Amino acid sequence: MSVQVDVAEYVSTHCTPPDELLQELVVRTREATGGAAGMQISPEQGVLMGMLVRLTGAKRAVEVGVFTGYSSLSVARALPSDGTLLACDVSEEWTSIAREFWDRAGVSDKIELRIGPAVDTLRALPAEPTFDFAFIDADKESYPAYYEEILARLVPGGLILLDNAFRGGTVLDPTNDDPGTVAIRGLNDAIREDSRVDTVLLPLRDGIVLARKR
Ligand SMILES: C[S@@+](CC[C@H](N)C(=O)[O-])C[C@H]1O[C@@H](n2cnc3c(N)ncnc32)[C@H](O)[C@@H]1O
C-alpha cells in the first residue's frame, strides 16, 4: 500500500463520520445507481462543505451537480433556517433520490431543484451578485462556463468550491488530452491567475479548489 493511500485512508477516518441518514444515502446510492455511485462526494468533503457554509455564514447557495444529494444535503443542513440552495442537475431519476433524503432531513423547504442543463439555468438568473456559496461538481467540460456564470453572481467575499481538480491525477500528465481533463487543467491554471479571487487547492480526495471572490 502506498503512503498516499495510507494518508487518504487516515484522513477519511479522522473527520466527523456521516450520521445514519448520510450512511443510508451512501448505501441507497450504491444500490440504485451501480457504477455511477463513484460520482458521490466523500463524507469528508461533505463535512468540509458544511463547515465552510457555517464559517462563512452563507445564506444563498447554488450547486451544479446534485446526483443523489449528498453534497446538497451537507450544504442545506448547514444553512440557516432562512437560507436557500438552488440545486441544478439534468437527471430526474437521480435527483428523485436526493428529494427523498432532503425530505427526510427536513431541508426540502430550503432547496429549489432545477432540472436542465446548468449553463442554461445559470444564464437565466439575473446577472447580479446574490450567491455567497457555490459548489461545482458536474460535467467537467462545462466547468469554465459554470465558474464564470457563478462568479458573476457571487457577492464579494463569496466562496466557490470546484470538485475533481486532480481528475484522478490526469491533470498532471500534459499529454492527457481527454476533454474533461483539458478543461479542468486549464481552469485550475486560470483560477490561479485570476485577480478576481483568492484561491487554494486542497488535496482532499480528488482535489477541491476553493476560490473566494475579492
Ligand atoms: C459527480 S455527480 C454530482 C455528485 C453530487 N455532488 C453528490 O454529492 O453526490 C455529477 C452530476 O452532474 C449532473 N450533470 C451532468 N451534466 C450536467 C449538466 N449539463 N447540467 C446539470 N447537471 C449535469 C449529473 O446528472 C450528475 O448528477
The ligand as an ORCA input file, in Angstrom:
! r2SCAN-3c Opt
* xyz 0 1
  C     -20.385     13.987     -9.861
  S     -22.129     13.961     -9.918
  C     -22.555     15.057     -8.597
  C     -22.343     14.428     -7.240
  C     -23.026     15.168     -6.122
  N     -22.443     16.469     -5.914
  C     -23.041     14.379     -4.831
  O     -22.732     14.928     -3.779
  O     -23.357     13.179     -4.863
  C     -22.456     14.904    -11.366
  C     -23.907     15.280    -11.614
  O     -23.891     16.263    -12.663
  C     -25.051     16.110    -13.406
  N     -24.860     16.751    -14.731
  C     -24.177     16.294    -15.789
  N     -24.233     17.169    -16.798
  C     -24.966     18.217    -16.356
  C     -25.387     19.449    -16.951
  N     -25.057     19.772    -18.203
  N     -26.144     20.275    -16.201
  C     -26.501     19.947    -14.925
  N     -26.116     18.812    -14.330
  C     -25.371     17.956    -15.030
  C     -25.265     14.611    -13.493
  O     -26.622     14.301    -13.780
  C     -24.809     14.170    -12.112
  O     -25.910     14.039    -11.231
*
